[in-house]
Amino acid sequence: MAREVDKLSALQIKSLNKVGRYSDGNGLYLQISRFDTKAWIFRFTLNGKPRQMGLGPIDIVSLKEAREEANRCRKLVHQRIDPIDLRSQERSKSLVSSASIITFQECAEKYIDAHISSWKNAKHGSQWRNTLTTYAFPILGNIPIQDVSTGMVLEVLEPIWTTKTETASRVRGRMESILGWAKSREYRKGENPARWKDHLGNILPQKTKVSHVKHHAALPYEQIGRFMEELRSKKSNSSQGLELLILTATRTGEVIHATWNEIDFNKQLWTIPAERTKTKKEHRVPLSGDAMNVLIEMKKNASSDYIFPGARKGRPLSNMAFLQCLKRMGRGDLTAHGFRSSFRDWAAEQTNYPSEVAEMALAHTVGDKVEAAYRRGDLYNKRCKIMESWAKYCATIPGDSDNVISIYDKDAS
């Protein structure tokens, strides 16, 4: 005798209200819970084990749709395929696919929003955002969360591990928490690349064992001419990026993430947006003739929005690129950041420019009166002159009398 199917009708489904299961035939049931909710379930037996699979509530899945889905599941069971396991696999694939457009920064914001109410200190959320914005987002911000790797995490940590060890340790912990949250939410799979135990602890020194590091190793300004001569002979993205960094006295992150739309070739001006500066204020950088030459050379073969593109398509140079360039030159004793000190020492000892002009050139915070003057533009004109003088000094080779500049530049005062 044939089994009864399609037992239920739309009218019956609407009128039924007693807790229980009501068969429609062939394993499809309407289930009414004690909370007065109505949903579809599919019951089946596979490998001798009874199983049941939810198909959705009646206000989302119609009777017709429930029958079609139950029929699909029966066919799978006939092929010895578990429809529950198959659905789980399909959802996992979908989540992985969705993760390709969920970035590290988006996950970080979601993590902070989810936890901020549990943090006792109201400033804690700001500290999280500030440290991640300063150190992690420039490298990881736009990376799909699934693609974040150990190498990328190290790009964030290595430049600051021995100089800002406590901050670096906090950043590592915060990255680990965000990546762990993303895995729990099934936005990513695999091991946590920011974990310390049995992973980064094997690569980075314990923070308690990091020796006190002096300020960034700087090249004495008297040696800058010889150094620049060798640097200019290298002709690579990293060497030209380092040259621009030296000529503009800017920071590594500001140079490697610089884009062409920040450069005004007519005005010889580079405007660094507030979100990419340490002070979180827009910084206008006057470009000397030599700095312009670097940009003009890079523009000839420009293939990216970034002025100094890295090996990976659509990404800039690594934070470690300038350090690696220095090592290849046999100057592993120096840091890119140290050239800012070289510039500051030169300005103080070899020129007559006021100290606030040099401080403004370095984008350091100065007094309110000076900042007001800066906004009016008069200090900008002086900074144009000091950067041109610095470029000339960087081209000075000791003993080359034709290239020597006066200790007190006439335009300095």
C-alpha positions, 0 to 999 in steps of 0.5 A: 500500500502506498504511503500517504503524502501531502497530508497537510494543507495551508488551511490546516497549518494555519489552524493547528495550534497544539504542541507536537509534530504533524506529518505531511508524509515522506519524512516532512513534519510541521513542528509546533513548539511550546512557544507557539512557533511553527517550523518544518523539519525533515526526519530520516534514517542514515546508517541505522541512525535516526536524524532530523533536520530543520528546514525553517519556520513557516513564515519564511518557508512555504508548504510548497518550498518545504516539500521541495526541500524535503524531496531534495533531501530524500534523494541525498539520503538515497545516495547515502549522503547526509543532508545535514553534513552537506548543508554544514559544508555549504555554509562553511564555503559560503562563510569563507567566500564572505570572508574574502570581503571582510577585512581585518579592520572591519573585524577589529571594529566589530570586535571593539563594538562587541566588547567595549561595554565590558571594559571598565575603563572608557578610554580602553576602546580609544586605546585599542583603536589608536594603537591599531590605527597607528601600527596595524591598519596601515599594513593589515587594514584592507587585507581580507581577514582570511588572508592575514598571515604570520608574515603580515603580523610580523610586518606590524611588530618587527619595526617596533618590537625592540624600540616600543616593546610594551606597545608592540606587545599590546598590539600583538595581543590585540591582533590575536584577540581580533583574529581569534574572534574572527575564527570563532565567527567563522570568518577565517580558518586555521591557526592564529598567526598572532598567537605567542605560545609555540609561534611568535615566541619562537621568532621574537625575543621575550619582551622582558629580555629585550635590551633597552634600545637607544633612540633610532640609530642615526647617520652623522650628518657629515656622512650624508653626502657619501651615503646618498651617493651610494644610495642613488646608485642602487635604483630600486623602489626601496632605495628611491623610497628611502631617498625621498624619506631622507630628502623630506625628513618624513616617516617610513609609513608616510613614504611607503603608503604615499599615493600619487594623488597626494602629490601636486607636481605644479606646486612641488607639494606633497600633502600627507592626509591626517589619517596617515600622520602620527599627529593626526593632522594634515602635513604639507611637505615642500618638495625640493628639486632633488625630491621632485627628481625622485618622483619624476623618475618613479612616475615614468614607470608608475603601475600603481596608485602607490608611489612605491609599489611592493612585490604584491599587486595593489600593495605598497613596499613592506615596512621592512623594505628600507631596513633591508635596503640599509642592510644590503648597503652594509649599513645594518647599524642604521634605521630609516627613522634615524635620518630624521635625527640626522636632519634635525642635528644638521639644522641645529648645527649647520644652519641659522633656521629657527628651531620651530621651522625644523620642528615643523618640517619634522611634523612635531607639535610646537607652540600655539602661536607657531601653529597659527603662523603655520596655518597662515603659510609663512612657516611653509615658505621657510620650510620650502627653503630649509628643505632645499638647503637640506637637499643641497647638503645631501648632495655635498661630498666632503672635499667637493668645494663646488658643493659646500653650502654656507653654515648659515644660509642667507635665507634662513632667518 
